[in-house]
Amino acid sequence: MARLPGVERPERVVCHVDVDCFYAACERLREPELVGEPVVVGMGYEPGDSHGAVATASYEARAFGVESAMAISEALERLPRRADADPSDPTAPDSDETGYYRPVEMEFYESVSTEVKRVLDEAAETVRNVSIDEAYLDLGELPWSDAEAFGRDVRAEIAAEAGVVASVGIAPTMSTAKLASDADKPDGLVVVRPGEVERFLAPMDVVDLHGVGPVTAAELRRMGFETAGELAAADEPALVDAFGERGRELVAQARGVDNREVEPRGRPKSLSRESAFVEPTTDRGEKRTKVRSLAAAVTERATAKDALYKTIGIKVVEPPFEVNTRERSLSGPVDDPDLVEAVALELLEEFDEVAVRKLGVRVSNLSFDDRQQATIDAWDGDDADDPRRRHRRRNGQADLTEFE
């Protein structure tokens, strides 16, 4: 996604991205027949297992009263398993009132999350990932007139690259941006411009404000506050008396005041680039050309971030969505684009004969501390041969393992 040229603007522009029903969306990637069906992801619904809780319920499952954190036993009462529906058994549940239950597969969900994060890293210089399916972006000097187009582009790229649907909120503050992304789910886009914040917040239920749970909401209602607008007009000292300093924060949030900055959480653990083919291909030349381009892009990004890398890997997605990953670790950190290309192409050889819908190249085990060992030659001077040959001979028996 191309960045827009910088312009003068006094306000901050904050974007909040939240993937809708993320775990359920991931399950639908693997099983497209689940699209449009009630899907519950969690643990504890295997035969004879009565313990566990719902991790995610699709919107179709929520229509039956199934919610996140609900006990699986209660979820099954409200929405029996589709597998238990039997038209020939009058005591069995009606098929139209049943759903699909799937166990949590965190490794797969994290692989999809990585694709989403890659899109976001391309879209903005500053990204704060707050969970596997949620992030804030500081849009820098993006003019407000282009905010809606930016949001549309982000949603479209997430859908195209990761295969999941996200809701986007854009506003002058982090708290309002999050409320905006929640306001029109699923697949929503809400832009709240400066001057519109208080009007946008005013009708919201107090329980929707950031950090307000059922207990705090009940106390606010007891005090006569049902909406953010009523809270914004409150006597601040009364709220401080009731909730301490948090009361002051609640009033500020209801008024649209939030001075927090979008700050990244630590340095990245890996850098990657991925790209899909228009149609799945078995053409070896096409696949190798794609990997060369991806290797160049990911190493350019690593160099721009002053990152050395010790592990080089590829991702190969076979249709419909079978994800394969392979990697190889070096004996020390390097900054060597040619080496990344050579290793990636070598790993790709395993998939020469298979149809591929998407390819990716990744460098990981990053180091930001010492760029004096930035090439293969700096740490492998015991052999006068070509660096690429030295690497292949030394690592000829290296394991091809899945990404960690």
C-alpha positions in Angstrom: 0.0 0.0 0.0 1.5 3.3 -1.0 2.0 5.9 1.6 0.5 9.3 1.0 2.9 12.3 0.9 3.3 14.3 4.1 1.0 17.3 4.7 0.7 19.8 7.5 -2.0 18.7 10.0 -2.4 19.5 13.7 -4.5 16.6 14.8 -3.4 13.0 15.3 -4.9 10.4 13.1 -5.3 7.0 14.8 -6.6 3.8 13.2 -7.8 0.8 15.2 -8.0 -2.5 13.3 -9.9 -5.5 14.8 -10.4 -8.8 12.9 -14.0 -9.9 13.3 -14.5 -13.2 15.2 -10.8 -14.0 14.5 -10.6 -17.7 15.5 -13.8 -18.5 13.7 -12.6 -16.6 10.7 -9.4 -18.7 10.7 -11.4 -21.9 10.9 -13.4 -20.8 7.8 -10.2 -20.4 5.9 -9.5 -24.1 6.4 -13.1 -25.2 6.0 -14.9 -22.8 3.5 -18.1 -24.8 4.0 -18.3 -23.1 7.5 -18.9 -19.7 6.0 -22.4 -18.5 7.0 -22.7 -21.2 9.6 -22.7 -20.9 13.4 -19.1 -21.6 14.5 -17.8 -21.9 18.1 -14.1 -22.2 18.8 -13.0 -23.3 22.3 -11.9 -26.2 24.4 -13.9 -28.8 26.4 -16.6 -30.1 24.1 -15.2 -33.4 23.2 -17.3 -36.4 24.3 -17.1 -36.9 28.0 -15.4 -33.6 28.6 -17.7 -31.1 30.4 -15.1 -28.5 31.2 -13.9 -25.6 29.0 -14.9 -22.3 27.7 -15.8 -20.5 24.4 -12.8 -18.6 22.9 -14.7 -17.2 19.9 -18.3 -17.4 18.7 -19.2 -16.3 15.2 -22.0 -13.8 14.8 -24.3 -16.6 13.6 -23.5 -18.5 16.9 -24.1 -15.3 18.9 -27.6 -15.2 17.6 -28.2 -18.3 19.7 -26.9 -16.6 22.8 -23.4 -18.1 22.7 -20.7 -15.6 23.9 -16.9 -15.6 24.4 -15.9 -16.9 27.9 -19.1 -18.9 28.2 -18.8 -22.4 29.6 -18.9 -24.9 26.8 -21.6 -26.8 28.7 -23.9 -23.8 28.5 -22.9 -23.1 24.9 -23.9 -26.7 24.0 -27.3 -26.2 25.6 -28.0 -23.1 23.6 -26.4 -24.4 20.4 -26.0 -28.2 20.1 -23.4 -29.7 17.8 -24.4 -30.2 14.1 -23.0 -33.7 14.4 -25.8 -34.5 16.9 -28.6 -33.5 14.5 -30.4 -36.6 13.1 -33.6 -36.2 11.1 -34.6 -39.7 11.8 -34.4 -39.2 15.6 -37.3 -37.2 17.0 -35.3 -36.5 20.2 -32.2 -35.1 18.3 -31.8 -31.3 17.8 -33.1 -29.6 14.7 -30.3 -29.2 12.2 -31.1 -25.5 11.7 -30.6 -24.9 15.4 -27.1 -26.5 15.6 -23.6 -25.3 15.0 -20.0 -26.4 14.4 -17.5 -26.7 17.2 -13.8 -26.6 16.7 -10.8 -26.8 19.1 -8.3 -23.9 19.3 -5.4 -24.3 16.9 -3.2 -21.4 18.0 -0.3 -22.2 15.6 -2.5 -21.7 12.6 -4.2 -18.6 14.0 -0.8 -17.1 14.6 0.2 -17.7 11.0 -2.9 -15.8 9.8 -2.2 -13.1 12.4 1.3 -12.7 10.9 -0.2 -12.0 7.5 -2.5 -9.4 9.0 0.4 -7.7 10.8 2.4 -7.6 7.7 -0.3 -5.7 5.9 -0.5 -3.2 8.8 3.3 -2.8 8.9 3.2 -1.9 5.2 0.3 0.6 5.8 1.8 2.7 8.6 5.2 3.5 10.1 4.0 3.1 13.7 1.9 0.0 14.7 1.0 -1.1 18.2 -0.1 -4.8 18.2 -2.3 -5.3 21.3 -3.4 -8.9 20.6 -3.4 -11.6 18.0 -6.2 -9.9 16.1 -6.1 -6.2 17.1 -3.8 -3.3 16.5 -3.5 0.5 16.6 -1.8 2.5 13.8 -0.5 6.0 13.9 -1.3 7.4 10.5 1.3 10.1 10.7 0.5 13.0 8.3 -2.5 11.4 6.6 -5.0 14.1 5.8 -8.5 13.6 7.2 -9.9 13.8 3.7 -8.1 10.6 2.8 -9.0 8.7 6.0 -11.9 6.8 4.6 -10.0 5.7 1.5 -7.2 4.5 3.8 -9.6 2.4 5.8 -11.1 0.9 2.7 -7.6 0.0 1.4 -6.6 -1.6 4.7 -9.7 -3.8 4.9 -9.3 -4.8 1.3 -5.7 -5.8 1.7 -6.3 -7.8 4.9 -9.1 -9.7 3.1 -6.9 -10.3 0.0 -3.6 -11.2 1.9 -4.9 -13.0 5.0 -8.4 -14.1 3.9 -10.2 -12.6 7.0 -12.5 -9.7 7.5 -11.5 -6.7 9.7 -13.4 -3.7 11.1 -11.6 -0.4 11.1 -12.1 2.8 13.2 -10.3 6.0 12.5 -10.4 8.9 15.0 -8.1 11.6 16.7 -7.5 9.3 19.8 -6.8 5.7 20.6 -9.9 5.2 22.7 -12.3 6.8 20.2 -10.7 4.8 17.3 -11.4 1.6 19.2 -15.0 2.5 19.8 -15.3 3.4 16.1 -14.1 0.0 15.0 -16.7 -1.6 17.3 -19.5 0.6 16.0 -20.3 -1.1 12.8 -19.2 -4.8 13.0 -18.7 -6.9 11.1 -16.7 -5.6 8.2 -17.2 -2.0 9.3 -15.5 1.3 8.7 -16.2 4.3 10.8 -14.3 7.6 10.6 -14.7 10.1 13.4 -13.1 13.4 12.5 -12.1 16.2 14.8 -15.1 18.1 15.9 -17.3 15.0 15.7 -15.9 13.0 18.6 -18.3 14.2 21.4 -21.3 13.8 19.2 -20.2 10.3 18.2 -19.6 9.3 21.8 -22.7 10.9 23.4 -25.2 8.1 22.8 -22.9 5.2 23.7 -23.8 3.1 26.7 -21.3 3.7 29.5 -20.4 -0.1 29.5 -18.9 0.4 26.0 -16.2 2.8 27.3 -12.7 1.5 27.5 -12.0 -0.2 30.9 -15.7 -0.1 32.1 -16.8 -3.5 33.1 -20.2 -4.7 34.5 -19.4 -3.6 38.1 -18.3 -0.1 37.2 -21.2 0.2 34.7 -23.6 -0.7 37.4 -22.2 1.8 39.8 -22.3 4.5 37.1 -25.9 3.7 36.4 -26.7 3.9 40.2 -25.2 7.4 40.1 -27.5 8.3 37.2 -25.1 7.9 34.2 -26.4 5.8 31.4 -24.6 7.2 28.4 -21.2 8.7 27.6 -22.8 12.0 27.0 -24.3 12.1 30.5 -20.9 11.1 31.9 -19.2 13.9 29.8 -21.4 16.5 31.5 -20.8 15.1 35.0 -19.3 16.9 37.9 -15.7 15.5 37.8 -15.0 15.8 41.5 -18.0 13.5 42.2 -16.6 10.8 39.9 -13.1 11.2 41.5 -14.8 10.7 44.9 -16.5 7.5 43.7 -13.7 6.0 41.6 -10.5 7.8 42.6 -8.2 9.0 39.7 -10.0 6.5 37.4 -13.1 8.7 37.7 -11.2 11.6 36.1 -10.1 9.3 33.3 -13.7 8.1 32.7 -14.9 11.7 32.3 -12.0 12.5 30.0 -12.7 9.5 27.8 -16.4 10.3 27.6 -15.4 13.8 26.4 -13.1 12.4 23.8 -9.9 13.3 25.6 -7.1 10.8 25.3 -3.5 11.9 25.1 -1.9 8.4 24.7 0.5 7.9 21.9 0.5 4.9 19.6 3.8 3.2 20.7 5.1 -0.1 19.3 5.6 -2.9 21.8 9.3 -3.8 21.5 11.2 -4.7 18.3 9.9 -7.2 15.8 10.9 -10.8 16.2 10.8 -11.5 12.5 10.3 -9.7 9.1 8.4 -11.2 6.2 7.0 -10.6 2.8 4.2 -12.7 1.1 2.4 -12.6 -2.2 -0.4 -14.6 -3.8 -0.7 -15.8 -7.4 -3.8 -14.8 -9.3 -4.4 -18.6 -9.7 -2.5 -21.5 -8.1 0.5 -22.4 -10.2 2.8 -25.4 -10.6 5.2 -23.5 -12.8 8.7 -23.8 -11.2 9.9 -20.6 -12.9 7.0 -18.5 -11.7 7.5 -19.7 -8.1 11.2 -19.0 -8.2 10.7 -15.5 -9.7 8.2 -14.8 -6.9 10.6 -15.9 -4.2 13.5 -13.8 -5.6 11.2 -10.7 -5.5 10.1 -11.5 -1.9 13.6 -12.1 -0.7 14.7 -8.8 -2.1 11.8 -7.0 -0.4 12.3 -8.6 3.0 16.0 -8.0 3.1 15.6 -4.4 2.0 13.2 -4.0 4.9 15.7 -5.6 7.3 18.5 -3.3 6.2 16.2 -0.3 6.7 15.5 -1.4 10.2 19.2 -2.1 11.0 18.3 -5.7 11.6 20.6 -8.7 11.3 19.0 -12.2 10.9 20.1 -15.7 11.8 17.2 -17.7 10.4 15.8 -17.7 6.9 12.5 -19.3 6.0 9.8 -19.7 3.4 6.0 -20.1 3.6 4.2 -22.1 0.9 0.4 -22.1 0.8 -1.2 -24.9 -1.2 -4.9 -24.6 -2.2 -7.3 -24.2 -0.6 -5.3 -23.1 2.5 -2.7 -25.7 3.5 0.2 -23.8 5.0 3.7 -25.2 4.9 6.7 -23.5 6.4 10.4 -24.4 6.2 13.4 -22.6 7.6 17.2 -22.9 8.1 19.3 -21.3 10.8 22.8 -19.9 10.2 25.7 -20.1 12.8 25.6 -16.3 13.2 23.6 -13.2 12.4 24.1 -11.6 8.9 22.8 -8.9 6.6 23.2 -10.7 3.2 20.4 -10.4 0.6 22.1 -12.8 -1.8 22.3 -15.5 0.9 18.6 -15.0 1.8 17.7 -15.5 -1.9 19.9 -18.6 -2.2 18.5 -20.3 0.9 14.9 -19.5 0.1 15.2 -20.9 -3.4 16.9 -24.0 -1.9 14.0 -24.5 0.5 11.5 -24.0 -2.3 12.8 -27.0 -4.2 10.8 -29.3 -2.0 7.6 -27.8 -3.5 8.7 -27.8 -7.2 5.9 -30.2 -8.2 3.0 -28.9 -6.1 0.4 -26.3 -6.9 1.0 -23.1 -4.9 -1.4 -20.2 -4.3 0.9 -18.0 -2.1 4.6 -17.8 -1.2 6.4 -16.0 1.5 10.0 -15.3 2.7 10.9 -14.6 6.3 14.0 -13.7 8.3 13.9 -14.2 12.0 16.1 -14.5 15.1 16.7 -10.8 14.6 19.6 -8.8 16.2 19.8 -5.1 16.3 22.9 -4.8 18.4 25.9 -5.3 16.1 26.1 -4.6 12.4 29.8 -5.3 12.2 29.1 -8.9 11.4 26.7 -7.9 8.6 27.8 -10.4 5.9 28.5 -14.0 5.7 32.2 -13.4 5.1 32.5 -11.7 8.5 31.9 -14.8 10.5 32.8 -17.6 8.0 36.4 -16.7 7.1 37.7 -20.3 7.4 36.9 -21.1 3.8 38.1 -19.2 0.7 35.3 -20.5 -1.5 32.2 -18.5 -2.5 30.0 -17.5 0.5 27.0 -19.2 -0.9 28.9 -22.5 -1.4 30.4 -22.3 2.1 26.9 -21.9 3.6 25.4 -24.8 1.7 28.3 -27.2 2.6 28.3 -26.2 6.2 24.5 -26.5 6.5 24.0 -29.4 4.2 22.5 -31.5 6.9 20.6 -28.7 8.6 17.0 -29.4 9.6 14.1 -28.1 7.6 11.7 -27.3 10.4 8.5 -25.4 10.9 8.6 -21.8 12.0 8.6 -21.4 15.7 
